[in-house]
Amino acid sequence: MFDRHAGNDRAVLVQLAFGKAPMADDIEELQSLAATAGADTAAIVTGRRDRPDAAMYAGKGKVEEIGAACAAESAELVIFNHSLSGVQERNLERALECRVIDRRTLILDIFAQRARSAEGKLAVELAQLEHLSTRLVRGWSHLERQRGGIGLRGPGEKQLEIDRRLISVKIRALQERLEKVEKQRHTQRRRRERSNTRSIAIVGYTNAGKSTLFNRLTAAGTYAADQLFATLDTTVRKLYIPDSQPMVASDTVGFVRALPHELVEAFKATLLEAVESDLLLHVVDGASDQREQQIEAVNMVLAEIGAADIPQLIVVNKCDLLGLGADAGRVELDENGDVHRVFVSAKTGAGIPELRAALQARFPRQNTVYSSDQPVDEPPSTAAQ
């Protein structure tokens, strides 16, 4: 039923719904996330509850069903498409006798695999440590064995406190290094402001086609692929549009529903280009049935990083799919007569002239002498080392 790949973990995926039926798109996204992390789907278990169980999130009967699926499919991993507490993870692992992770841990693992720049690796490490610090007890099986031993309780607890302190020191060191990167980006931003250069940040749900659009607009040649979180590191390039003010465009990390708060906090320095931009190009996957929910998820993250009030231009992408080709090039205006939405195919180039025209109308050329020596590339990796 499901594909198998040598070396991949075999995982049972769990999607529960509370007061409604599980959404097929939610399950499909979980499968994509699992595959991106390197796990093969062995089975999918769904269910409905009034509320999560305090001890194991799922009820006793559902946990037994998950265990049966693990045994039948020889699965060694269970992935919940929800956020679990440390206690719930530990209880589930005891009941199922296999590893259990939640959506947050899964996404953190993907980011750890995909980070390439020194800055991106710092941000991911910080997010992982902050996540770990809230559930240190999970990995301390030797402490659990000591709990019943006379005279061993004190040393065990002392060891746990030592490790908590070590993680706290490491977190602070990473935060200080990322603060230096943030200051460097602020400096670059001020230099661009002095040269009257407009900043355009490309944001959107993961796999909406942001990097493909970025390459189409700037000829940057950055990595773009039909996969989740293909881009983690912000890239900035000049964007030339005739009869417009000087512009730079930035390609940012993709967002996703229930993006772990630790990642949002850790990537704030990377997302500074979006926070301080003059315009957000919000790229939407026009071929997705959940595009409205994805727009809402992106806007929630933008609000969390302080970018909720920055003007947006919605770019409905992938018009080459699902018979949307006739929409390519169509524009929609807001109540002020400004272009609010443009339909494009970043892959084929359809609708890109209309998008460029919308940007030119938004930032027309002014009778001002501009300097073109401002830096537009991302900070050198040595700044974060």
KEKE-3310 file (N, C-alpha, C; in steps of 0.2 Angstrom, whole numbers, plus 5000, padded with zeros to 4 digits):
npx = (5004:5010:5025:5041:5057:5074:5083:5076:5066:5051:5035:5021:5008:4998:4983:4972:4955:4946:4930:4927:4928:4944:4954:4958:4968:4976:4981:4988:4998:5005:5010:5019:5028:5033:5039:5049:5057:5063:5056:5046:5029:5020:5008:4992:4983:4968:4956:4942:4939:4932:4941:4958:4967:4973:4984:4989:4986:4979:4965:4963:4959:4962:4976:4979:4975:4985:4996:4994:4995:5008:5014:5009:5015:5028:5033:5044:5042:5031:5022:5014:5002:5001:5004:5013:5014:5029:5026:5016:5022:5031:5023:5016:5027:5031:5019:5018:5030:5040:5048:5041:5036:5031:5022:5029:5042:5045:5046:5056:5067:5067:5071:5084:5090:5090:5096:5109:5118:5129:5122:5109:5110:5114:5102:5093:5099:5098:5083:5081:5087:5080:5068:5071:5075:5063:5058:5068:5067:5063:5074:5081:5082:5091:5089:5077:5078:5085:5077:5070:5080:5089:5098:5102:5094:5096:5109:5105:5095:5103:5111:5102:5099:5112:5113:5102:5107:5118:5113:5106:5116:5122:5111:5110:5122:5121:5110:5116:5125:5116:5110:5120:5120:5108:5110:5119:5110:5101:5110:5113:5100:5098:5108:5102:5091:5096:5100:5088:5082:5070:5063:5058:5050:5048:5036:5027:5017:5025:5032:5025:5030:5039:5053:5055:5048:5056:5068:5063:5060:5072:5083:5091:5095:5094:5091:5078:5064:5051:5047:5044:5050:5061:5069:5079:5087:5088:5089:5095:5093:5096:5082:5077:5067:5060:5058:5055:5058:5074:5076:5076:5075:5070:5071:5063:5062:5050:5033:5022:5008:5005:5018:5032:5035:5047:5055:5051:5055:5069:5072:5070:5080:5084:5072:5071:5072:5059:5052:5056:5053:5047:5036:5027:5027:5016:5015:5005:4999:4990:4985:4981:4969:4967:4971:4966:4967:4980:4985:4980:4988:5000:4999:4997:5010:5017:5011:5016:5030:5030:5026:5014:5007:5013:5012:5004:5005:4996:5001:4995:5000:5006:4997:4998:4993:4980:4970:4970:4976:4970:4968:4981:4990:4979:4973:4968:4960:4961:4951:4956:4960:4972:4983:4980:4980:4988:4988:4999:5011:5025:5033:5031:5032:5020:5010:5020:5024:5013:5014:5026:5023:5014:5022:5030:5020:5017:5029:5034:5047:5056:5061:5075:5092:5100:5111:5120:5128:5125:5125:5118:5117:5116:5122:5139:5144:5154:5150:5142:5149)
npy = (4994:5006:5015:5009:5012:5009:5009:5019:5024:5015:5020:5023:5033:5045:5053:5063:5069:5082:5084:5084:5077:5069:5079:5076:5082:5086:5074:5070:5080:5077:5064:5069:5077:5067:5059:5068:5069:5057:5045:5031:5028:5017:5013:5021:5029:5035:5045:5050:5062:5069:5077:5079:5065:5066:5059:5051:5057:5050:5039:5024:5013:5017:5019:5005:5001:5008:5001:4989:4991:4994:4982:4974:4979:4980:4992:5005:5017:5030:5043:5057:5069:5080:5091:5085:5083:5081:5071:5064:5059:5050:5041:5035:5029:5020:5012:5008:5003:5008:5021:5037:5052:5069:5082:5094:5089:5082:5092:5100:5091:5089:5102:5102:5093:5100:5113:5123:5135:5143:5151:5146:5134:5137:5143:5132:5123:5130:5130:5117:5114:5122:5116:5103:5107:5108:5095:5086:5075:5064:5057:5051:5037:5030:5037:5034:5021:5022:5028:5020:5016:5015:5028:5033:5042:5056:5059:5056:5066:5077:5075:5077:5091:5097:5094:5102:5114:5115:5115:5126:5136:5134:5137:5151:5155:5152:5161:5173:5173:5173:5185:5194:5192:5197:5210:5213:5212:5222:5233:5232:5234:5247:5254:5251:5258:5271:5272:5273:5260:5248:5235:5219:5205:5188:5177:5163:5148:5132:5124:5131:5137:5148:5149:5146:5156:5167:5164:5166:5180:5186:5179:5171:5158:5150:5136:5126:5115:5102:5100:5099:5113:5116:5127:5135:5145:5163:5172:5186:5196:5208:5216:5219:5231:5239:5257:5258:5261:5257:5240:5226:5208:5196:5178:5168:5157:5143:5143:5134:5125:5126:5128:5125:5135:5137:5137:5148:5158:5156:5158:5171:5181:5177:5179:5193:5200:5199:5205:5218:5223:5232:5227:5212:5198:5187:5171:5159:5143:5139:5127:5120:5113:5118:5131:5143:5140:5139:5152:5158:5152:5156:5170:5170:5166:5177:5187:5183:5186:5199:5205:5208:5220:5224:5229:5217:5208:5197:5182:5171:5156:5142:5141:5133:5121:5110:5115:5129:5137:5147:5157:5163:5178:5186:5199:5206:5220:5230:5240:5253:5253:5247:5234:5219:5205:5193:5181:5168:5158:5152:5143:5141:5154:5162:5175:5182:5195:5203:5203:5210:5222:5226:5228:5238:5248:5249:5254:5266:5274:5288:5305:5304:5303:5288:5277:5263:5254:5247:5233:5217:5204:5189:5189:5185:5168:5167:5177:5171:5162)
npz = (5000:5004:4999:5001:5007:5007:5022:5028:5042:5047:5049:5059:5056:5065:5066:5074:5077:5084:5088:5074:5058:5053:5042:5025:5018:5029:5033:5022:5021:5033:5029:5019:5026:5035:5025:5020:5031:5031:5033:5030:5027:5036:5041:5043:5056:5061:5070:5081:5094:5109:5117:5120:5128:5144:5149:5138:5126:5115:5117:5127:5119:5106:5107:5109:5096:5088:5093:5088:5074:5073:5077:5066:5055:5057:5062:5068:5073:5079:5073:5079:5073:5080:5094:5108:5125:5136:5145:5140:5128:5134:5141:5130:5123:5132:5132:5119:5116:5107:5098:5099:5092:5090:5080:5081:5084:5073:5063:5067:5066:5052:5049:5054:5046:5034:5035:5029:5029:5040:5049:5048:5053:5066:5071:5070:5079:5091:5092:5093:5106:5114:5114:5119:5132:5138:5140:5146:5154:5147:5140:5150:5155:5164:5175:5179:5182:5194:5203:5212:5220:5235:5242:5229:5224:5226:5219:5206:5203:5204:5193:5183:5185:5182:5169:5164:5167:5159:5146:5146:5147:5134:5126:5128:5123:5109:5107:5108:5098:5087:5089:5085:5071:5068:5071:5061:5050:5052:5050:5036:5031:5035:5027:5014:5015:5016:5003:4996:4992:4989:4998:4995:5002:4999:5004:5011:5012:5015:5001:4991:4980:4981:4980:4967:4961:4965:4959:4946:4945:4949:4943:4950:4953:4964:4975:4971:4974:4972:4986:5004:5014:5006:5005:5018:5021:5021:5006:4997:4983:4970:4962:4946:4939:4925:4925:4939:4957:4964:4969:4980:4982:4993:4997:5008:5022:5021:5028:5039:5044:5062:5065:5074:5089:5094:5083:5076:5085:5085:5071:5069:5067:5054:5047:5047:5036:5031:5041:5041:5028:5014:5006:5006:4996:4995:4992:4986:4985:4972:4967:4978:4989:5001:5002:5007:5021:5022:5019:5030:5040:5037:5039:5053:5057:5052:5060:5072:5071:5070:5058:5054:5049:5038:5021:5009:4994:4986:4978:4968:4964:4953:4942:4931:4934:4937:4928:4929:4920:4912:4921:4923:4924:4927:4937:4953:4960:4975:4986:4984:4972:4969:4964:4971:4971:4961:4948:4943:4935:4941:4937:4922:4919:4915:4918:4925:4919:4922:4936:4938:4932:4942:4953:4948:4947:4961:4966:4959:4948:4955:4955:4959:4964:4965:4974:4970:4977:4988:4999:4995:4996:5007:5024:5026:5030:5040:5050:5058:5065)
capx = (5000:5014:5031:5046:5064:5080:5087:5071:5061:5044:5032:5014:5005:4992:4979:4965:4951:4942:4923:4926:4932:4950:4955:4962:4974:4980:4985:4993:5003:5009:5014:5024:5032:5037:5044:5054:5061:5066:5052:5041:5022:5018:5001:4989:4978:4964:4951:4939:4938:4930:4946:4964:4968:4979:4990:4992:4983:4974:4962:4966:4957:4966:4983:4980:4975:4991:5001:4993:4997:5015:5016:5008:5019:5035:5035:5048:5041:5025:5022:5007:5001:4999:5009:5012:5018:5034:5023:5012:5027:5034:5018:5015:5033:5030:5013:5019:5037:5043:5049:5035:5037:5025:5023:5035:5049:5046:5048:5063:5071:5068:5075:5091:5093:5090:5100:5115:5122:5131:5116:5103:5112:5113:5095:5090:5102:5094:5077:5081:5089:5074:5063:5074:5075:5056:5057:5074:5066:5062:5079:5084:5080:5095:5087:5071:5080:5088:5072:5068:5086:5090:5104:5103:5089:5100:5114:5101:5092:5108:5114:5097:5100:5118:5112:5098:5111:5123:5109:5104:5122:5122:5106:5112:5128:5118:5106:5121:5128:5111:5109:5125:5118:5102:5112:5121:5105:5099:5115:5112:5094:5099:5111:5098:5086:5099:5100:5081:5081:5064:5064:5052:5051:5044:5034:5021:5017:5031:5031:5020:5034:5043:5060:5054:5046:5062:5072:5060:5061:5079:5088:5096:5097:5094:5089:5070:5062:5045:5047:5043:5056:5067:5073:5079:5091:5086:5094:5093:5096:5093:5077:5077:5060:5061:5054:5053:5063:5078:5073:5079:5070:5072:5068:5063:5060:5042:5029:5018:5003:5007:5025:5035:5036:5055:5058:5049:5059:5076:5073:5069:5086:5083:5066:5071:5070:5052:5049:5058:5052:5042:5031:5027:5024:5013:5014:4999:4998:4983:4982:4979:4962:4968:4975:4964:4969:4987:4985:4979:4993:5006:4998:4998:5017:5019:5009:5020:5037:5029:5026:5007:5005:5017:5007:5005:5003:4995:5003:4992:5005:5004:4991:4998:4990:4972:4966:4970:4980:4967:4969:4987:4990:4973:4974:4962:4961:4958:4946:4959:4962:4979:4983:4980:4981:4990:4988:5005:5014:5032:5037:5031:5032:5014:5008:5025:5024:5008:5017:5031:5019:5011:5027:5032:5015:5018:5035:5037:5053:5056:5067:5080:5099:5101:5117:5119:5133:5123:5125:5111:5118:5115:5128:5144:5143:5158:5147:5138:5153)
capy = (5000:5012:5014:5007:5014:5006:5013:5023:5022:5013:5024:5023:5040:5046:5060:5063:5075:5084:5087:5084:5071:5071:5081:5072:5086:5086:5067:5070:5084:5073:5060:5073:5079:5061:5057:5073:5068:5051:5040:5028:5027:5009:5013:5028:5028:5041:5044:5056:5062:5076:5081:5075:5062:5069:5054:5048:5061:5046:5035:5018:5009:5020:5017:4998:5000:5010:4996:4983:4993:4994:4975:4971:4982:4980:4999:5006:5024:5032:5050:5061:5075:5085:5093:5081:5085:5076:5065:5060:5055:5045:5036:5032:5025:5014:5008:5005:5000:5010:5028:5041:5059:5073:5086:5098:5086:5080:5098:5102:5086:5091:5108:5100:5090:5105:5119:5123:5140:5143:5155:5142:5128:5140:5144:5125:5120:5134:5128:5110:5114:5125:5111:5098:5109:5107:5088:5083:5069:5059:5053:5049:5031:5028:5040:5031:5015:5024:5031:5016:5013:5019:5032:5035:5047:5062:5059:5056:5072:5081:5075:5081:5098:5099:5094:5107:5120:5115:5116:5134:5140:5133:5141:5158:5157:5153:5167:5179:5173:5175:5192:5197:5191:5201:5217:5214:5213:5229:5237:5231:5237:5255:5256:5251:5264:5277:5273:5272:5254:5245:5228:5214:5199:5183:5173:5159:5141:5128:5121:5135:5139:5154:5149:5146:5163:5171:5163:5169:5187:5188:5175:5170:5151:5146:5129:5125:5108:5101:5096:5104:5116:5116:5133:5137:5151:5168:5174:5192:5198:5214:5214:5225:5232:5246:5263:5258:5262:5251:5235:5219:5203:5190:5172:5166:5150:5142:5142:5128:5125:5124:5129:5126:5142:5137:5138:5155:5162:5155:5160:5178:5184:5175:5182:5200:5203:5200:5210:5225:5224:5237:5224:5205:5194:5181:5166:5154:5137:5139:5121:5117:5113:5121:5137:5148:5138:5140:5159:5160:5149:5161:5176:5169:5167:5184:5191:5181:5189:5207:5208:5208:5226:5226:5227:5211:5207:5190:5179:5164:5152:5135:5141:5128:5115:5109:5119:5136:5141:5153:5163:5166:5185:5189:5203:5208:5226:5232:5246:5259:5252:5245:5227:5215:5198:5192:5174:5167:5151:5154:5137:5143:5162:5165:5180:5186:5202:5207:5204:5215:5228:5228:5230:5245:5253:5250:5258:5269:5278:5294:5309:5304:5300:5282:5273:5255:5250:5244:5226:5214:5197:5187:5190:5179:5163:5168:5181:5167:5157)
capz = (5000:5004:4996:5005:5004:5011:5027:5031:5047:5046:5054:5059:5057:5069:5065:5078:5076:5090:5086:5067:5055:5051:5035:5021:5017:5035:5033:5016:5023:5038:5025:5016:5032:5036:5019:5020:5036:5029:5036:5026:5030:5036:5042:5045:5061:5062:5075:5083:5101:5112:5119:5121:5134:5148:5149:5132:5120:5112:5122:5128:5114:5101:5108:5107:5089:5086:5094:5083:5068:5074:5076:5060:5050:5060:5062:5074:5075:5078:5073:5080:5069:5085:5099:5113:5131:5137:5149:5135:5124:5138:5142:5124:5122:5137:5130:5112:5116:5101:5098:5098:5091:5088:5074:5082:5084:5066:5059:5070:5063:5045:5048:5056:5040:5028:5036:5026:5031:5047:5052:5048:5058:5073:5072:5071:5085:5096:5092:5096:5113:5118:5114:5123:5139:5141:5141:5147:5158:5142:5138:5156:5157:5169:5181:5181:5186:5200:5207:5218:5224:5241:5241:5223:5221:5225:5213:5199:5202:5203:5186:5179:5186:5179:5161:5162:5167:5153:5140:5147:5145:5127:5123:5129:5118:5103:5106:5107:5091:5082:5089:5080:5064:5068:5071:5054:5045:5053:5047:5029:5030:5035:5021:5009:5016:5014:4995:4994:4989:4992:5000:4994:5004:4997:5010:5010:5015:5012:4994:4987:4974:4983:4977:4959:4959:4967:4953:4940:4946:4949:4939:4955:4952:4970:4975:4971:4972:4974:4993:5010:5017:5002:5007:5025:5022:5017:5001:4995:4977:4966:4957:4941:4935:4922:4928:4946:4961:4965:4973:4982:4984:4998:4998:5015:5024:5021:5034:5039:5050:5068:5065:5081:5092:5095:5076:5074:5089:5083:5065:5069:5063:5047:5045:5048:5029:5030:5046:5039:5021:5012:5003:5006:4991:4999:4987:4988:4980:4969:4966:4985:4991:5008:5001:5012:5028:5022:5020:5037:5044:5036:5042:5060:5059:5051:5066:5078:5071:5070:5051:5052:5047:5031:5015:5005:4987:4985:4971:4967:4960:4950:4938:4926:4937:4939:4924:4931:4915:4910:4926:4923:4921:4930:4943:4956:4963:4981:4986:4982:4965:4969:4963:4978:4969:4954:4946:4939:4935:4942:4933:4915:4917:4914:4923:4928:4917:4926:4943:4937:4931:4948:4957:4946:4949:4968:4968:4952:4948:4957:4952:4965:4963:4969:4974:4968:4980:4994:4999:4994:4998:5014:5027:5026:5036:5046:5055:5063:5068)
cpx = (5004:5021:5036:5053:5069:5083:5082:5067:5054:5040:5024:5012:4999:4989:4972:4962:4947:4935:4922:4929:4939:4950:4960:4969:4979:4984:4990:4999:5008:5013:5020:5030:5037:5042:5050:5059:5065:5062:5047:5035:5021:5011:4998:4983:4974:4959:4948:4938:4935:4935:4952:4964:4974:4985:4993:4990:4978:4971:4965:4965:4961:4973:4984:4979:4981:4996:5000:4995:5005:5018:5015:5012:5026:5038:5039:5047:5034:5025:5015:5007:4999:5005:5008:5016:5024:5031:5019:5017:5030:5029:5017:5021:5033:5025:5015:5025:5040:5044:5042:5037:5031:5027:5029:5042:5050:5049:5055:5068:5072:5072:5082:5094:5094:5094:5107:5120:5123:5125:5110:5104:5112:5106:5091:5093:5098:5087:5076:5082:5083:5069:5065:5073:5068:5054:5063:5073:5065:5068:5083:5082:5084:5092:5081:5072:5082:5083:5070:5074:5088:5097:5106:5099:5092:5104:5110:5098:5097:5111:5109:5098:5106:5117:5107:5102:5116:5119:5107:5110:5123:5117:5108:5118:5125:5114:5110:5124:5123:5109:5114:5123:5112:5104:5115:5116:5102:5103:5114:5105:5094:5103:5107:5093:5089:5100:5093:5079:5075:5066:5058:5054:5046:5042:5028:5022:5023:5028:5026:5023:5037:5049:5060:5052:5052:5067:5070:5061:5068:5085:5093:5099:5098:5090:5081:5068:5055:5045:5046:5050:5062:5072:5073:5083:5089:5091:5091:5097:5093:5087:5076:5070:5061:5056:5051:5059:5068:5075:5077:5074:5073:5068:5068:5061:5052:5039:5025:5013:5006:5015:5028:5037:5044:5058:5057:5054:5067:5077:5071:5074:5085:5077:5065:5070:5063:5049:5050:5057:5047:5035:5032:5024:5022:5011:5010:4999:4991:4980:4980:4972:4962:4971:4973:4966:4977:4989:4985:4985:4999:5005:4998:5005:5019:5017:5014:5027:5036:5029:5019:5004:5009:5012:5009:5002:5002:4997:5000:4996:5002:4998:4992:4995:4983:4968:4966:4974:4977:4967:4975:4987:4984:4975:4968:4964:4958:4953:4949:4962:4969:4978:4984:4982:4983:4991:4994:5006:5022:5036:5037:5032:5026:5012:5013:5026:5019:5011:5022:5028:5016:5016:5030:5027:5015:5024:5038:5043:5052:5062:5072:5087:5100:5109:5116:5125:5131:5123:5118:5111:5117:5122:5133:5143:5148:5155:5144:5142:5156)
cpy = (5006:5010:5013:5009:5012:5011:5018:5020:5020:5016:5023:5031:5041:5053:5059:5069:5076:5087:5087:5078:5074:5073:5077:5076:5086:5079:5067:5074:5081:5068:5063:5075:5073:5059:5062:5072:5061:5045:5037:5027:5020:5009:5020:5026:5034:5039:5051:5056:5069:5080:5076:5071:5065:5065:5052:5051:5057:5042:5028:5013:5011:5018:5009:4997:5003:5005:4990:4984:4992:4987:4972:4973:4983:4987:5000:5014:5026:5040:5053:5067:5080:5086:5089:5084:5079:5070:5061:5056:5049:5039:5032:5027:5019:5009:5004:5002:5002:5018:5032:5049:5063:5078:5091:5095:5084:5086:5100:5097:5088:5097:5107:5097:5095:5111:5118:5129:5140:5146:5150:5136:5131:5140:5137:5122:5124:5131:5121:5110:5117:5120:5105:5100:5108:5100:5084:5076:5063:5054:5050:5043:5028:5031:5037:5024:5016:5026:5027:5014:5018:5022:5034:5040:5054:5063:5060:5063:5077:5081:5078:5088:5101:5099:5100:5114:5121:5117:5124:5138:5139:5137:5149:5160:5157:5159:5173:5179:5175:5182:5196:5197:5196:5208:5218:5215:5220:5234:5238:5235:5245:5257:5256:5256:5270:5278:5272:5266:5251:5238:5224:5208:5194:5178:5168:5152:5137:5125:5125:5138:5146:5154:5149:5153:5168:5170:5166:5177:5190:5185:5173:5163:5148:5140:5129:5118:5107:5097:5102:5106:5115:5122:5135:5144:5157:5171:5181:5194:5204:5211:5220:5225:5239:5251:5262:5260:5256:5246:5229:5215:5198:5184:5169:5159:5149:5141:5136:5128:5122:5124:5130:5133:5142:5139:5145:5159:5162:5158:5168:5182:5183:5179:5189:5203:5204:5205:5217:5227:5229:5234:5216:5202:5188:5176:5161:5149:5137:5133:5117:5118:5117:5128:5143:5147:5140:5147:5161:5158:5154:5167:5176:5169:5174:5189:5190:5185:5196:5209:5208:5214:5228:5224:5221:5212:5199:5187:5172:5160:5145:5136:5136:5122:5115:5114:5126:5140:5147:5159:5166:5173:5189:5193:5205:5215:5226:5238:5252:5258:5250:5237:5223:5208:5197:5184:5173:5159:5153:5149:5139:5150:5165:5169:5184:5193:5206:5208:5209:5222:5231:5230:5237:5250:5254:5255:5261:5273:5285:5298:5310:5301:5294:5280:5266:5251:5247:5236:5223:5207:5195:5188:5184:5175:5164:5173:5177:5162:5159)
cpz = (5000:5002:5002:5002:5009:5015:5030:5037:5044:5051:5053:5061:5060:5068:5069:5076:5082:5088:5078:5064:5053:5043:5031:5019:5023:5035:5028:5018:5028:5034:5022:5020:5034:5031:5019:5025:5035:5032:5031:5030:5030:5037:5044:5050:5062:5068:5077:5091:5103:5114:5120:5127:5138:5148:5143:5125:5117:5118:5122:5122:5107:5101:5107:5099:5085:5087:5090:5076:5068:5073:5070:5054:5051:5060:5069:5077:5074:5078:5074:5076:5074:5090:5106:5119:5132:5141:5144:5130:5128:5139:5136:5122:5126:5135:5124:5111:5109:5102:5096:5097:5089:5082:5075:5081:5077:5062:5061:5067:5055:5044:5050:5050:5034:5029:5033:5028:5038:5051:5053:5053:5065:5075:5074:5078:5091:5097:5095:5104:5117:5119:5119:5130:5142:5143:5142:5150:5153:5141:5144:5159:5163:5176:5184:5185:5193:5205:5213:5222:5230:5240:5234:5220:5221:5220:5206:5198:5201:5196:5182:5179:5182:5171:5159:5162:5161:5147:5140:5145:5137:5123:5123:5124:5111:5102:5105:5100:5086:5083:5085:5073:5063:5067:5064:5049:5046:5050:5039:5027:5030:5029:5015:5009:5014:5006:4992:4990:4993:4993:4999:4997:5002:5002:5007:5013:5011:5005:4990:4981:4975:4979:4969:4957:4960:4961:4947:4940:4946:4946:4944:4955:4959:4970:4976:4970:4975:4981:4998:5012:5013:5003:5015:5026:5018:5012:4998:4988:4974:4962:4953:4938:4932:4925:4935:4950:4962:4970:4975:4984:4988:4998:5005:5016:5023:5027:5033:5045:5056:5068:5072:5084:5092:5089:5075:5078:5086:5076:5064:5065:5056:5044:5045:5041:5028:5035:5044:5032:5020:5009:5004:5000:4994:4993:4990:4983:4978:4968:4972:4987:4998:5007:5006:5019:5028:5022:5027:5042:5043:5039:5050:5062:5058:5057:5072:5078:5070:5063:5049:5048:5040:5026:5011:4998:4986:4978:4971:4962:4957:4946:4932:4928:4938:4934:4925:4926:4913:4915:4926:4920:4924:4936:4946:4960:4970:4981:4984:4975:4964:4968:4970:4976:4962:4953:4941:4939:4935:4937:4925:4914:4916:4920:4926:4925:4921:4933:4943:4936:4938:4953:4955:4948:4957:4970:4961:4954:4951:4955:4958:4962:4967:4969:4973:4972:4986:4994:4999:4996:5005:5017:5027:5032:5041:5051:5060:5066:5074)
residu = (MET:PHE:ASP:ARG:HIS:ALA:GLY:ASN:ASP:ARG:ALA:VAL:LEU:VAL:GLN:LEU:ALA:PHE:GLY:LYS:ALA:PRO:MET:ALA:ASP:ASP:ILE:GLU:GLU:LEU:GLN:SER:LEU:ALA:ALA:THR:ALA:GLY:ALA:ASP:THR:ALA:ALA:ILE:VAL:THR:GLY:ARG:ARG:ASP:ARG:PRO:ASP:ALA:ALA:MET:TYR:ALA:GLY:LYS:GLY:LYS:VAL:GLU:GLU:ILE:GLY:ALA:ALA:CYS:ALA:ALA:GLU:SER:ALA:GLU:LEU:VAL:ILE:PHE:ASN:HIS:SER:LEU:SER:GLY:VAL:GLN:GLU:ARG:ASN:LEU:GLU:ARG:ALA:LEU:GLU:CYS:ARG:VAL:ILE:ASP:ARG:ARG:THR:LEU:ILE:LEU:ASP:ILE:PHE:ALA:GLN:ARG:ALA:ARG:SER:ALA:GLU:GLY:LYS:LEU:ALA:VAL:GLU:LEU:ALA:GLN:LEU:GLU:HIS:LEU:SER:THR:ARG:LEU:VAL:ARG:GLY:TRP:SER:HIS:LEU:GLU:ARG:GLN:ARG:GLY:GLY:ILE:GLY:LEU:ARG:GLY:PRO:GLY:GLU:LYS:GLN:LEU:GLU:ILE:ASP:ARG:ARG:LEU:ILE:SER:VAL:LYS:ILE:ARG:ALA:LEU:GLN:GLU:ARG:LEU:GLU:LYS:VAL:GLU:LYS:GLN:ARG:HIS:THR:GLN:ARG:ARG:ARG:ARG:GLU:ARG:SER:ASN:THR:ARG:SER:ILE:ALA:ILE:VAL:GLY:TYR:THR:ASN:ALA:GLY:LYS:SER:THR:LEU:PHE:ASN:ARG:LEU:THR:ALA:ALA:GLY:THR:TYR:ALA:ALA:ASP:GLN:LEU:PHE:ALA:THR:LEU:ASP:THR:THR:VAL:ARG:LYS:LEU:TYR:ILE:PRO:ASP:SER:GLN:PRO:MET:VAL:ALA:SER:ASP:THR:VAL:GLY:PHE:VAL:ARG:ALA:LEU:PRO:HIS:GLU:LEU:VAL:GLU:ALA:PHE:LYS:ALA:THR:LEU:LEU:GLU:ALA:VAL:GLU:SER:ASP:LEU:LEU:LEU:HIS:VAL:VAL:ASP:GLY:ALA:SER:ASP:GLN:ARG:GLU:GLN:GLN:ILE:GLU:ALA:VAL:ASN:MET:VAL:LEU:ALA:GLU:ILE:GLY:ALA:ALA:ASP:ILE:PRO:GLN:LEU:ILE:VAL:VAL:ASN:LYS:CYS:ASP:LEU:LEU:GLY:LEU:GLY:ALA:ASP:ALA:GLY:ARG:VAL:GLU:LEU:ASP:GLU:ASN:GLY:ASP:VAL:HIS:ARG:VAL:PHE:VAL:SER:ALA:LYS:THR:GLY:ALA:GLY:ILE:PRO:GLU:LEU:ARG:ALA:ALA:LEU:GLN:ALA:ARG:PHE:PRO:ARG:GLN:ASN:THR:VAL:TYR:SER:SER:ASP:GLN:PRO:VAL:ASP:GLU:PRO:PRO:SER:THR:ALA:ALA:GLN)
# end
